[in-house]
């Protein structure tokens, strides 16, 4: 009886141990869908233009406010004090920042944390611990950034010290997200690099949301694939993950014919099949008269 009981306990422990990563992957998927839903809500309520005009495609007043560094940047978003647009813009961005502070930061932090929890339970302890540190650092910086934004809108255009705190919080948040992307795996490295580029080059600031979206999307896909695997292990899921990335790669699919090349190939469809090589042979100082003879084949 003791041997039977011990074997049952051992098998139960193995089931719990193997099911641990899978539960974390499932939690990551659920929270990832919550992140996506909140991003859709943000896109729906935030206008596409500031009080000074329309922004470049891919940007928004929400992002422009996060990247504001001077009082002139703030006034470009909210307008001058007597601008009728100011009150409406303040109301929209305050609502977005309150939802960000209360819900979005917690949801996306849980999304990333559950990903690294699943990695840790799968045996990747070192990279998971570094990822956890990056998640906590990003959360703290984002809370600082969002709190400062709510303070600035209460006393536009804000003080120099508040803009410094906004810069610290914003830069720390995006750097933390880039570290999370790198820790999450090579597949997310491109997203992390785009975030770093967007932070350092003003003209590339639209790379920030694209890079963050790429990181989140890759993590969500990876977690979903890992959750579908019974073992929940990273290595068992890796082939499926990289197969998906390979299928999405432009190198796998043939390039489209250009507008000028396609009509040519349509008129002569056998041109790519038939190959007729030509060769010219020059014979110098040939024959009794030492002449140059040209022969073709």
C-alpha positions as CSV (number, residue, x, y, z in Angstrom):
1,X,0.0,0.0,0.0
2,X,2.7,2.6,0.8
3,X,4.3,2.0,-2.6
4,X,1.0,2.5,-4.3
5,X,0.3,5.6,-2.3
6,X,3.7,7.1,-3.1
7,X,3.3,6.4,-6.8
8,X,-0.1,8.1,-6.8
9,X,1.4,11.1,-5.0
10,X,4.3,11.2,-7.4
11,X,2.1,11.1,-10.5
12,X,-0.2,13.8,-9.0
13,X,2.8,16.0,-8.3
14,X,4.0,15.5,-11.9
15,X,0.6,16.4,-13.2
16,X,0.5,19.6,-11.1
17,X,4.1,20.4,-12.1
18,X,3.4,20.0,-15.8
19,X,0.1,21.9,-15.6
20,X,1.7,24.8,-13.8
21,X,3.2,26.4,-16.9
22,X,0.0,25.8,-18.9
23,X,-2.1,27.7,-16.4
24,X,0.4,30.6,-16.6
25,X,0.3,30.6,-20.4
26,X,-3.6,30.6,-20.3
27,X,-3.5,33.5,-17.9
28,X,-1.1,35.3,-20.2
29,X,-3.5,34.8,-23.1
30,X,-6.5,36.1,-21.2
31,X,-4.6,39.2,-20.0
32,X,-3.3,39.7,-23.5
33,X,-6.8,39.8,-24.9
34,X,-7.6,42.3,-22.2
35,X,-4.7,44.5,-23.3
36,X,-6.0,44.3,-26.9
37,X,-9.5,45.3,-25.8
38,X,-8.2,48.3,-23.9
39,X,-6.1,49.4,-26.8
40,X,-9.1,49.3,-29.1
41,X,-11.0,51.5,-26.5
42,X,-8.1,54.0,-26.4
43,X,-8.1,54.2,-30.2
44,X,-11.8,54.8,-30.2
45,X,-11.9,57.7,-27.7
46,X,-8.7,59.6,-28.5
47,X,-9.0,61.9,-31.5
48,X,-6.5,61.8,-34.4
49,X,-5.6,65.4,-34.1
50,X,-4.5,67.9,-31.4
51,X,-5.7,71.4,-30.9
52,X,-3.0,72.7,-33.3
53,X,-3.9,70.3,-36.1
54,X,-3.7,66.8,-37.4
55,X,-0.8,64.6,-36.5
56,X,1.2,62.3,-38.7
57,X,-0.3,58.9,-39.4
58,X,0.5,56.4,-36.7
59,X,0.7,59.1,-33.9
60,X,-2.0,60.4,-31.6
61,X,-2.5,63.1,-29.0
62,X,-2.1,60.4,-26.3
63,X,1.4,59.5,-27.6
64,X,2.3,63.2,-28.3
65,X,1.4,64.0,-24.7
66,X,3.6,61.2,-23.4
67,X,6.6,62.5,-25.5
68,X,6.1,66.2,-24.7
69,X,9.3,67.8,-23.4
70,X,8.6,71.5,-23.3
71,X,5.7,73.8,-22.6
72,X,5.5,74.5,-26.3
73,X,4.9,70.8,-26.9
74,X,2.1,70.9,-24.3
75,X,0.4,73.9,-25.9
76,X,0.7,72.3,-29.3
77,X,-1.5,69.5,-28.0
78,X,-4.0,71.5,-25.8
79,X,-3.9,74.9,-27.5
80,X,-3.6,78.3,-25.9
81,X,-5.5,79.2,-22.8
82,X,-8.4,80.7,-24.7
83,X,-8.6,77.9,-27.3
84,X,-12.1,76.4,-27.3
85,X,-10.5,73.0,-28.1
86,X,-8.5,72.9,-24.8
87,X,-11.3,71.8,-22.5
88,X,-12.4,68.9,-24.7
89,X,-8.9,67.7,-25.2
90,X,-8.2,67.9,-21.5
91,X,-11.3,65.9,-20.8
92,X,-10.5,63.1,-23.3
93,X,-6.8,62.7,-22.3
94,X,-7.7,62.8,-18.6
95,X,-10.2,60.0,-19.1
96,X,-7.6,58.0,-21.1
97,X,-5.0,58.6,-18.4
98,X,-7.3,57.6,-15.6
99,X,-8.2,54.4,-17.3
100,X,-4.5,53.9,-18.0
101,X,-3.6,54.4,-14.3
102,X,-6.5,52.3,-12.9
103,X,-6.8,49.5,-15.4
104,X,-4.4,49.4,-18.3
105,X,-1.1,49.5,-16.4
106,X,-2.3,46.6,-14.2
107,X,-3.5,44.5,-17.1
108,X,-0.5,44.8,-19.3
109,X,1.9,44.4,-16.3
110,X,0.0,41.2,-15.4
111,X,0.2,40.1,-19.0
112,X,4.0,40.4,-19.1
113,X,4.4,39.0,-15.6
114,X,2.3,35.9,-16.4
115,X,4.5,35.4,-19.4
116,X,7.7,35.4,-17.3
117,X,6.0,33.3,-14.7
118,X,5.3,30.6,-17.3
119,X,8.9,30.8,-18.5
120,X,10.1,30.4,-14.9
121,X,7.8,27.4,-14.4
122,X,9.2,26.0,-17.7
123,X,12.7,26.1,-16.4
124,X,14.0,29.4,-17.8
125,X,14.6,31.0,-14.4
126,X,17.4,33.4,-15.3
127,X,15.7,35.3,-18.1
128,X,12.4,35.2,-16.3
129,X,13.9,36.9,-13.2
130,X,15.3,39.6,-15.4
131,X,11.9,40.0,-17.1
132,X,10.2,40.3,-13.8
133,X,12.6,43.2,-12.8
134,X,11.8,44.9,-16.1
135,X,8.1,44.5,-15.6
136,X,8.2,46.1,-12.1
137,X,10.5,48.9,-13.4
138,X,8.1,49.6,-16.3
139,X,5.1,49.6,-14.0
140,X,6.7,52.2,-11.6
141,X,7.8,54.4,-14.5
142,X,4.3,54.2,-16.1
143,X,2.6,55.1,-12.9
144,X,4.9,58.1,-12.5
145,X,4.3,59.2,-16.1
146,X,0.5,58.9,-16.0
147,X,0.3,60.6,-12.6
148,X,2.4,63.5,-13.8
149,X,0.2,63.8,-16.9
150,X,-2.9,64.2,-14.8
151,X,-1.1,66.8,-12.7
152,X,0.0,68.8,-15.8
153,X,-3.5,69.0,-17.2
154,X,-4.8,70.4,-13.9
155,X,-2.4,73.4,-14.4
156,X,-1.5,73.7,-18.0
157,X,1.0,74.1,-19.5
158,X,2.9,72.6,-16.6
159,X,6.1,73.5,-14.7
160,X,9.6,72.6,-15.7
161,X,9.9,70.1,-12.9
162,X,6.7,68.3,-13.9
163,X,8.0,68.0,-17.5
164,X,11.3,66.6,-16.2
165,X,9.4,64.0,-14.2
166,X,7.3,63.2,-17.3
167,X,10.4,62.7,-19.3
168,X,11.9,60.4,-16.6
169,X,8.7,58.3,-16.4
170,X,8.2,58.1,-20.1
171,X,11.7,57.2,-21.0
172,X,12.0,54.6,-18.2
173,X,8.7,53.1,-19.3
174,X,9.7,52.6,-22.9
175,X,13.1,51.4,-22.1
176,X,11.6,48.9,-19.6
177,X,9.2,47.7,-22.4
178,X,12.2,47.2,-24.7
179,X,14.0,45.1,-22.1
180,X,10.8,43.1,-21.7
181,X,10.7,42.5,-25.4
182,X,14.4,41.4,-25.5
183,X,13.8,39.1,-22.5
184,X,10.7,37.6,-24.0
185,X,12.8,36.1,-26.8
186,X,14.6,36.7,-30.1
187,X,11.2,37.0,-31.8
188,X,10.5,40.1,-29.9
189,X,13.9,41.7,-30.4
190,X,12.7,43.6,-33.4
191,X,10.0,45.3,-31.4
192,X,12.4,46.2,-28.6
193,X,14.8,47.8,-31.1
194,X,12.0,49.8,-32.6
195,X,11.1,51.2,-29.2
196,X,14.7,52.2,-28.6
197,X,14.9,53.9,-32.0
198,X,11.6,55.7,-31.4
199,X,12.9,57.0,-28.1
200,X,16.1,58.4,-29.5
201,X,15.0,59.9,-32.8
202,X,12.1,62.3,-32.9
203,X,11.1,61.5,-36.5
204,X,10.9,57.8,-35.6
205,X,8.6,58.3,-32.6
206,X,5.9,56.4,-34.4
207,X,8.0,53.3,-34.0
208,X,7.1,53.3,-30.3
209,X,3.5,52.1,-30.6
210,X,4.5,49.8,-33.5
211,X,7.3,48.2,-31.5
212,X,5.2,47.8,-28.4
213,X,2.4,46.2,-30.4
214,X,4.9,43.8,-32.0
215,X,6.2,42.8,-28.6
216,X,2.7,42.2,-27.2
217,X,1.6,40.4,-30.3
218,X,4.5,38.0,-30.3
219,X,4.1,37.3,-26.6
220,X,0.4,36.7,-27.0
221,X,0.9,34.3,-30.0
222,X,3.7,32.4,-28.1
223,X,1.6,32.1,-25.0
224,X,-1.4,30.8,-27.0
225,X,0.8,28.2,-28.7
226,X,2.4,27.2,-25.4
227,X,-1.1,26.9,-23.7
228,X,-2.2,24.5,-26.5
229,X,0.7,22.2,-25.8
230,X,0.0,19.7,-23.0
231,X,3.5,19.9,-21.7
232,X,3.5,23.7,-21.6
233,X,7.3,23.6,-22.1
234,X,9.1,26.3,-24.0
235,X,11.3,24.0,-26.1
236,X,8.3,21.9,-27.2
237,X,6.5,25.1,-28.4
238,X,9.5,26.7,-30.1
239,X,9.2,24.8,-33.4
240,X,5.6,25.8,-33.8
241,X,6.4,29.4,-32.9
242,X,9.2,29.8,-35.4
243,X,7.2,28.0,-38.0
244,X,4.6,30.7,-37.6
245,X,7.2,33.4,-37.9
246,X,8.6,31.7,-41.0
247,X,5.2,31.6,-42.7
248,X,4.8,35.2,-42.0
249,X,8.2,36.1,-43.4
250,X,8.2,37.8,-46.9
251,X,11.1,35.6,-47.9
252,X,8.8,32.5,-47.9
253,X,6.3,34.0,-50.4
254,X,7.3,34.9,-54.0
255,X,7.5,38.6,-54.7
256,X,4.8,40.1,-56.8
257,X,5.6,41.0,-60.4
258,X,5.9,44.7,-61.1
259,X,3.5,46.5,-63.2
260,X,5.9,46.6,-66.2
261,X,7.3,43.1,-65.8
262,X,4.0,41.3,-65.7
263,X,2.7,42.3,-69.2
264,X,6.0,41.2,-70.7
265,X,5.8,37.8,-69.2
266,X,2.2,37.5,-70.2
267,X,3.0,38.2,-73.9
268,X,5.9,35.7,-73.9
269,X,5.2,33.0,-71.3
270,X,7.9,30.6,-72.5
271,X,10.6,33.2,-72.1
272,X,11.5,31.8,-68.7
273,X,11.5,28.2,-70.0
274,X,13.6,28.5,-73.1
275,X,17.2,29.6,-72.9
276,X,19.2,30.1,-76.0
277,X,22.9,30.8,-75.2
278,X,25.1,32.7,-77.7
279,X,28.8,32.6,-77.7
280,X,31.3,34.6,-79.8
281,X,34.7,33.1,-80.5
282,X,37.6,35.3,-81.7
283,X,40.7,33.5,-83.1
284,X,43.7,35.8,-83.3
285,X,46.7,35.4,-85.7
286,X,44.9,32.5,-87.4
287,X,45.9,30.8,-90.7
288,X,48.7,31.5,-93.1
289,X,47.8,35.2,-93.3
290,X,47.7,35.7,-89.5
291,X,44.2,37.1,-89.5
292,X,41.6,37.5,-86.8
293,X,38.7,35.1,-87.4
294,X,35.2,35.6,-85.8
295,X,33.1,32.5,-85.3
296,X,29.6,32.4,-83.6
297,X,27.7,29.6,-82.1
